[in-house]
Amino acid sequence: MITKKTRAEKRDCLENISFSSKLIKLINHFFPNLIEKLKAVSDKRHKGYVIYDNYIILLFRILMSIFYIKSMRSATEKLNNSIFIENFGKLCGIKLNEIPHFNTVNNYLKTIEPEEIQAIIQAMVRQLIRNKIFDSFRIFGKKWQIIIDGTQIFSSDKPLDEKSLKKNHRDENGNILSTTYSYYVLEAKIVFDDKIIVSICSEFVENESDDVKKQDCELKAAYRLMEKIKAAFPKLPICICADALYAAEPIFKKCEEYGWDFLIRFKKGSIPSVFEEYEELKRYDGNEQKEKITLPDRKKVEVTYKYVNDIDYKGHIVNIAEYTEKTGTEEKRFIFITSTKIKKSNVREICEKGRKRWKIENEGFDIQKNHGYELEHNFSNDYNAQKNHYLLIQIAHMLSQLFENSEKVVKEYKMNLAEIHEKILMDFKIKVMDDEVY
């Protein structure tokens, strides 16, 4: 018979568990060569002025995000603790007397090519794929779902550098009232689990110069992003998922060229001719099925699936699936365009996977912006350093998601994200870890 623990018993139990040790063991299990890869990142600093090796700085920056520390300055202040310094030194494999100052971190990140950090992220993704523990989350057991979406990572009403995007705000007569300057990134995340959505490739949306006639945009960046993914993962079976902006002929063509599937949100304004043909065909030649399902919040809804196959669009054969969810008088409707042939046996999974595009916002951008990672914070006034901060945050978030969803004690005590990450930080600061952990 299992007895329910009191609050005091739970508190005592958690105090006896070292989350810092568990995190290190998790890193060593999934990514045993992570430190070696960090050491391999180039270091252009003058050797006579180097106090901290490059991997120490990179690892410190990754831990800073795992600890939910909001700024570089506060990292130096909050982690200036003798036990933390001892533990961090053990993790780095050397004896440390101090931790890197935030200026030291930023000065080094200015010098690194972001592609080097990107390569580490992709090596970590390959390791997770090779482990095969997430194979059951492939679409139809075959294709890895990669979700593409963009987000702003910093904005200002003051000019940034020449690569920043500019948006003019005008009055009703067309006169410019103000200008917003911003940095923007297009992100591709691979779905490993319902709660593990990690970066596989990033492409920054940026201008070539201050006086460029036509600014860079999300679609242009998408073509570059897809090329990068193909180069890094040439044989990976992929299904690209995205919002309605990507329902475009060049995206279809690129997927066909690479042998990828696509599953994209579809709206009337995306491709009007295809939308009209679908609306017409579904009345006469459409397939329909209904079912009642229970949502995670236990609300029961009536769901209708409709689909039409083999619509020709500029030589590309596309298929349309429609999902309608009805609760009383409330109705939600989602339409998807896909390269996958739709059948009664797969229409439900197609719609479910299509709707998961929002996960890159909820499991990715929203958490990174509003739950501790401070994605929109201006960590550095140098754009190259800001890029590297962004990419190191992606590594931190990958490690965090694996930890949050693998530790039984987290689930047993129903710990929220803030509690988990505060516990990791506190254990680093108050518990000297055994050498065997490393």
Phi and psi in degrees as a GROMACS rama.xvg file:
@    title "Ramachandran Plot"
@    xaxis  label "Phi"
@    yaxis  label "Psi"
@TYPE xy
-90.568  123.467  ILE-2
-97.4653  143.206  THR-3
-76.239  131.588  LYS-4
-75.8099  143.49  LYS-5
-76.1426  168.943  THR-6
-61.4131  -38.011  ARG-7
-65.6329  -40.5493  ALA-8
-66.0994  -39.767  GLU-9
-63.9653  -42.2676  LYS-10
-63.0231  -44.412  ARG-11
-63.8126  -39.2582  ASP-12
-63.3802  -46.3412  CYS-13
-65.7539  -35.1968  LEU-14
-65.9863  -25.8134  GLU-15
-89.1149  -2.10288  ASN-16
-106.402  128.674  ILE-17
-95.1288  103.231  SER-18
-68.1616  -30.2364  PHE-19
-63.9697  -43.4121  SER-20
-64.64  -40.3093  SER-21
-64.4565  -38.291  LYS-22
-64.0044  -44.8897  LEU-23
-63.3895  -40.9777  ILE-24
-63.6752  -38.2374  LYS-25
-64.0964  -44.7722  LEU-26
-61.3229  -44.4964  ILE-27
-65.4864  -30.8085  ASN-28
-72.7813  -51.4977  HIS-29
-81.5139  -37.9575  PHE-30
-132.913  68.7771  PHE-31
-64.0007  -19.5326  PRO-32
-108.243  20.6439  ASN-33
-60.7806  -46.8292  LEU-34
-62.554  -38.1834  ILE-35
-63.4705  -36.7126  GLU-36
-69.4616  -36.5052  LYS-37
-66.6999  -36.9657  LEU-38
-64.0828  -29.411  LYS-39
-77.8894  -9.9341  ALA-40
-65.4186  139.448  VAL-41
-62.2342  151.617  SER-42
-136.046  104.446  ASP-43
-94.3279  5.1472  LYS-44
-69.2993  152.589  ARG-45
-67.8269  121.863  HIS-46
-57.9296  -29.1156  LYS-47
-70.4306  -16.5917  GLY-48
-110.124  3.85698  TYR-49
-82.4307  121.4  VAL-50
-101.134  -40.8559  ILE-51
-114.587  128.578  TYR-52
-60.9168  156.588  ASP-53
-58.732  -40.5023  ASN-54
-65.6992  -29.423  TYR-55
-64.9578  -43.317  ILE-56
-65.1028  -44.9711  ILE-57
-65.6926  -43.3023  LEU-58
-65.772  -38.9929  LEU-59
-60.5311  -42.9037  PHE-60
-66.7022  -37.2894  ARG-61
-65.1497  -46.8471  ILE-62
-62.1947  -35.2879  LEU-63
-55.0913  -41.001  MET-64
-73.0152  -37.9991  SER-65
-62.9806  -32.3376  ILE-66
-80.787  -1.60132  PHE-67
61.3051  38.599  TYR-68
-87.9337  131.968  ILE-69
-84.5085  -20.9743  LYS-70
-149.441  161.846  SER-71
-63.6416  -40.5797  MET-72
-62.601  -44.3519  ARG-73
-70.4119  -23.8586  SER-74
-64.1399  -45.3418  ALA-75
-60.5009  -38.3056  THR-76
-75.0046  -47.7797  GLU-77
-71.9963  -27.4191  LYS-78
-100.741  7.11898  LEU-79
-80.7349  73.9104  ASN-80
-139.02  132.947  ASN-81
-60.9457  -39.2611  SER-82
-69.6392  -41.3271  ILE-83
-60.2843  -45.0614  PHE-84
-60.4004  -40.2293  ILE-85
-64.7813  -46.3098  GLU-86
-63.5013  -43.6536  ASN-87
-64.4268  -37.9178  PHE-88
-62.454  -40.9809  GLY-89
-62.2365  -41.8856  LYS-90
-61.5121  -38.3939  LEU-91
-80.269  -13.6899  CYS-92
84.5183  16.4639  GLY-93
-142.379  168.656  ILE-94
-89.9223  125.563  LYS-95
-111.209  143.602  LEU-96
-101.42  -25.9439  ASN-97
-143.774  169.98  GLU-98
-104.804  158.911  ILE-99
-61.5905  138.231  PRO-100
-73.6533  152.018  HIS-101
-61.2158  -31.4458  PHE-102
-66.837  -35.2956  ASN-103
-64.2158  -42.6587  THR-104
-61.7057  -50.6928  VAL-105
-64.6901  -39.7287  ASN-106
-63.1905  -36.7696  ASN-107
-71.9936  -42.428  TYR-108
-64.2559  -22.5241  LEU-109
-64.9308  -26.7284  LYS-110
-93.7563  -11.8753  THR-111
-88.4337  140.488  ILE-112
-74.9689  124.504  GLU-113
-54.6781  -27.5252  PRO-114
-61.1791  -26.3441  GLU-115
-69.2567  -40.7814  GLU-116
-70.8135  -38.3593  ILE-117
-58.2283  -40.9658  GLN-118
-63.1736  -35.0895  ALA-119
-66.919  -43.7747  ILE-120
-56.8691  -45.8518  ILE-121
-68.4896  -33.3813  GLN-122
-65.3893  -37.4233  ALA-123
-66.4194  -39.9264  MET-124
-63.2389  -42.9196  VAL-125
-59.1096  -40.0983  ARG-126
-62.2805  -42.2258  GLN-127
-66.6835  -37.5167  LEU-128
-65.2817  -43.6101  ILE-129
-63.7358  -29.2747  ARG-130
-65.9824  -20.9981  ASN-131
64.0111  7.50427  LYS-132
-74.7229  -14.488  ILE-133
-109.399  11.5571  PHE-134
-59.168  -31.0778  ASP-135
-67.5321  -12.8654  SER-136
-94.4718  5.84696  PHE-137
-67.5618  152.283  ARG-138
-69.9691  123.291  ILE-139
56.2075  24.3439  PHE-140
72.5415  9.78704  GLY-141
-123.48  -55.278  LYS-142
-97.4651  139.748  LYS-143
-81.0043  127.971  TRP-144
-80.7756  119.272  GLN-145
-117.168  119.473  ILE-146
-101.005  130.611  ILE-147
-110.761  133.106  ILE-148
-160.79  159.008  ASP-149
-117.125  158.91  GLY-150
-154.471  153.325  THR-151
-81.885  133.875  GLN-152
-108.33  -13.1297  ILE-153
-167.939  143.014  PHE-154
-141.775  155.838  SER-155
-154.374  152.581  SER-156
-89.1128  1.36265  ASP-157
-108.407  146.893  LYS-158
-56.1746  138.145  PRO-159
-100.931  -144.669  LEU-160
-88.7432  -178.667  ASP-161
-66.9843  -18.3974  GLU-162
-86.4185  -10.8239  LYS-163
-68.3254  151.994  SER-164
-82.9205  149.887  LEU-165
-124.574  136.42  LYS-166
-129.87  118.483  LYS-167
-88.2266  135.055  ASN-168
-105.142  122.215  HIS-169
-114.831  158.17  ARG-170
-85.9836  -176.9  ASP-171
-64.8294  -17.8139  GLU-172
-96.758  2.44355  ASN-173
89.6758  4.37772  GLY-174
-78.4662  139.38  ASN-175
-74.3065  120.929  ILE-176
-90.4364  -41.5885  LEU-177
-160.078  167.881  SER-178
-132.184  135.504  THR-179
-106.64  133.057  THR-180
-110.392  137.428  TYR-181
-149.953  158.847  SER-182
-107.3  139.213  TYR-183
-137.435  143.952  TYR-184
-131.945  142.47  VAL-185
-103.133  125.523  LEU-186
-116.971  137.663  GLU-187
-113.045  123.834  ALA-188
-121.143  139.98  LYS-189
-98.6064  136.518  ILE-190
-89.839  110.782  VAL-191
-98.399  -19.4094  PHE-192
-168.337  166.568  ASP-193
-59.8392  -24.6589  ASP-194
-121.588  9.9552  LYS-195
-126.393  97.0056  ILE-196
-123.153  106.339  ILE-197
-119.289  155.868  VAL-198
-64.4966  136.924  SER-199
-118.661  -23.3419  ILE-200
-166.537  143.064  CYS-201
-127.754  141.811  SER-202
-134.473  120.926  GLU-203
-82.655  132.884  PHE-204
-89.2313  112.356  VAL-205
-150.893  153.615  GLU-206
-86.935  154.265  ASN-207
-76.8985  -31.3708  GLU-208
-157.268  172.957  SER-209
-65.5782  -35.8352  ASP-210
-102.09  22.7939  ASP-211
-60.3005  137.904  VAL-212
-75.2755  -38.3174  LYS-213
-125.911  119.568  LYS-214
-69.9837  155.646  GLN-215
-62.575  154.916  ASP-216
-142.859  172.528  CYS-217
-63.5861  -39.979  GLU-218
-67.2525  -42.4102  LEU-219
-59.2872  -43.7916  LYS-220
-63.9746  -32.2192  ALA-221
-63.0454  -40.1269  ALA-222
-64.2965  -41.3984  TYR-223
-65.4247  -40.9297  ARG-224
-61.9641  -45.4281  LEU-225
-63.5422  -38.7627  MET-226
-62.7629  -40.0934  GLU-227
-65.6904  -42.5275  LYS-228
-62.1054  -44.4719  ILE-229
-62.5819  -41.1391  LYS-230
-65.5402  -37.9255  ALA-231
-81.5015  -30.1545  ALA-232
-132.865  67.1671  PHE-233
-61.6921  -28.1867  PRO-234
-109.384  3.53869  LYS-235
-71.4351  125.618  LEU-236
-74.1184  120.13  PRO-237
-127.351  144.544  ILE-238
-123.606  116.27  CYS-239
-82.9114  129.496  ILE-240
-121.591  138.523  CYS-241
-161.502  176.06  ALA-242
-84.2136  -176.897  ASP-243
-63.5984  -20.6903  ALA-244
-57.7379  -29.8003  LEU-245
-90.8685  1.25514  TYR-246
-77.9117  76.2122  ALA-247
-142.724  149.277  ALA-248
-56.4414  -41.3065  GLU-249
-62.5851  -33.4621  PRO-250
-68.4681  -43.5334  ILE-251
-59.8815  -43.9329  PHE-252
-63.093  -42.814  LYS-253
-64.5935  -40.5634  LYS-254
-64.2891  -42.8663  CYS-255
-62.8996  -42.0445  GLU-256
-60.2189  -38.5613  GLU-257
-90.3712  -5.41125  TYR-258
75.6097  24.8394  GLY-259
-96.4104  156.045  TRP-260
-91.215  163.564  ASP-261
-136.081  148.456  PHE-262
-143.386  101.182  LEU-263
-125.825  138.756  ILE-264
-58.2259  139.548  ARG-265
-128.667  134.615  PHE-266
-132.039  165.85  LYS-267
-56.5108  -40.0254  LYS-268
-79.8033  -7.19396  GLY-269
-65.7001  -63.5716  SER-270
-135.83  90.4232  ILE-271
-53.0155  -40.195  PRO-272
-64.2228  -40.8589  SER-273
-69.5963  -40.3587  VAL-274
-61.9706  -44.7317  PHE-275
-64.6648  -40.1433  GLU-276
-64.833  -39.7601  GLU-277
-63.3612  -46.81  TYR-278
-59.0494  -36.8805  GLU-279
-73.1919  -47.4238  GLU-280
-67.0155  -34.1898  LEU-281
-67.0109  -20.7385  LYS-282
-76.3923  -28.1817  ARG-283
-114.346  -35.3816  TYR-284
-123.716  13.2961  ASP-285
-82.2365  159.786  GLY-286
-109.438  140.892  ASN-287
-140.405  141.433  GLU-288
-148.433  149.686  GLN-289
-123.755  153.207  LYS-290
-159.56  160.141  GLU-291
-108.704  130.693  LYS-292
-128.43  160.913  ILE-293
-109.831  121.886  THR-294
-75.8545  165.573  LEU-295
-54.7559  -29.9196  PRO-296
-85.6565  13.2522  ASP-297
72.1393  8.32013  ARG-298
-77.1003  131.961  LYS-299
-92.9418  132.118  LYS-300
-133.036  156.387  VAL-301
-99.1008  127.604  GLU-302
-116.568  136.777  VAL-303
-121.277  130.37  THR-304
-110.236  133.734  TYR-305
-131.564  148.582  LYS-306
-157.736  153.208  TYR-307
-137.039  132.789  VAL-308
-103.399  163.521  ASN-309
61.5561  51.5845  ASP-310
-95.681  127.74  ILE-311
-87.9718  129.582  ASP-312
-134.494  103.32  TYR-313
52.069  40.775  LYS-314
87.8878  -4.98579  GLY-315
-99.2408  126.365  HIS-316
-87.5382  117.469  ILE-317
-120.25  158.939  VAL-318
-127.975  144.825  ASN-319
-119.723  130.02  ILE-320
-119.512  140.36  ALA-321
-124.741  135.499  GLU-322
-122.715  123.835  TYR-323
-123.34  128.275  THR-324
-116.366  122.279  GLU-325
-122.834  126.203  LYS-326
-128.663  105.723  THR-327
60.83  -119.841  GLY-328
-93.8472  -8.20821  THR-329
-86.6095  136.311  GLU-330
-137.121  133.277  GLU-331
-118.377  137.806  LYS-332
-130.182  131.115  ARG-333
-131.06  135.145  PHE-334
-123.234  140.961  ILE-335
-130.643  143.236  PHE-336
-109.398  133.674  ILE-337
-146.023  155.712  THR-338
-85.0774  -11.904  SER-339
-81.8161  133.13  THR-340
-64.3262  130.158  LYS-341
-97.8  135.671  ILE-342
-135.119  168.866  LYS-343
-59.2976  -32.8918  LYS-344
-77.1022  -16.2148  SER-345
-124.218  -3.98542  ASN-346
-62.2823  -35.4686  VAL-347
-65.7236  -46.4836  ARG-348
-65.2993  -37.8237  GLU-349
-58.588  -47.1032  ILE-350
-67.9112  -39.6881  CYS-351
-63.9255  -44.8438  GLU-352
-67.2634  -37.5289  LYS-353
-62.0422  -38.3889  GLY-354
-73.1737  -15.8927  ARG-355
-74.5794  -1.96766  LYS-356
-55.4447  -31.786  ARG-357
-65.2758  -15.2879  TRP-358
-65.4983  -28.1633  LYS-359
-66.1475  -25.6396  ILE-360
-83.2386  -47.8916  GLU-361
-75.6242  -46.7583  ASN-362
-85.9054  -14.0184  GLU-363
-115.029  -84.1878  GLY-364
-62.6476  -42.9226  PHE-365
-63.1443  -46.3299  ASP-366
-65.1031  -41.9667  ILE-367
-68.1557  -26.9593  GLN-368
-88.0289  -38.3103  LYS-369
-117.531  -0.338315  ASN-370
-130.405  40.3174  HIS-371
117.577  -23.1496  GLY-372
-89.4804  -15.9359  TYR-373
54.2673  49.2566  GLU-374
-58.0833  -32.7105  LEU-375
-91.0448  4.74414  GLU-376
-74.0429  144.337  HIS-377
-84.675  85.6089  ASN-378
-70.0407  -24.0403  PHE-379
-153.897  148.486  SER-380
-82.1271  -5.44181  ASN-381
-94.3144  125.059  ASP-382
-63.6281  -39.7536  TYR-383
-63.9254  -41.4371  ASN-384
-64.0015  -39.7381  ALA-385
-60.7154  -39.4081  GLN-386
-60.4187  -45.0731  LYS-387
-68.7594  -34.4452  ASN-388
-58.2642  -45.8919  HIS-389
-58.5661  -46.7982  TYR-390
-68.7499  -36.5713  LEU-391
-68.4102  -30.8259  LEU-392
-62.9117  -36.5239  ILE-393
-64.3146  -38.4815  GLN-394
-64.5867  -45.1184  ILE-395
-59.9645  -42.8263  ALA-396
-68.4799  -34.142  HIS-397
-61.9381  -48.7128  MET-398
-62.3697  -40.8971  LEU-399
-63.5551  -44.3336  SER-400
-62.8877  -40.7738  GLN-401
-62.4317  -41.502  LEU-402
-67.5261  -48.6765  PHE-403
-59.457  -30.7936  GLU-404
-106.757  7.49498  ASN-405
-118.107  -20.0142  SER-406
-83.2869  119.605  GLU-407
-62.8762  -36.4976  LYS-408
-64.7828  -31.3814  VAL-409
-62.306  -44.796  VAL-410
-72.6665  -38.7962  LYS-411
-61.5335  -41.0092  GLU-412
-99.9424  6.74285  TYR-413
49.6677  50.0181  LYS-414
-75.2275  137.751  MET-415
-83.8158  173.06  ASN-416
-60.347  -43.669  LEU-417
-60.6647  -41.7039  ALA-418
-65.3542  -41.1502  GLU-419
-61.4481  -49.1824  ILE-420
-75.1616  -30.1602  HIS-421
-66.8482  -38.7695  GLU-422
-65.3551  -40.9067  LYS-423
-60.2931  -47.9396  ILE-424
-61.0439  -47.9358  LEU-425
-63.3907  -38.0825  MET-426
-66.691  -34.8086  ASP-427
-64.0027  -30.3367  PHE-428
-92.7135  -19.3444  LYS-429
-122.107  -10.4019  ILE-430
-122.881  116.415  LYS-431
-72.9245  123.577  VAL-432
-83.4067  147.981  MET-433
-66.0548  147.621  ASP-434
-59.8973  -30.8262  ASP-435
-66.3598  -20.5616  GLU-436
-59.2107  -34.5483  VAL-437
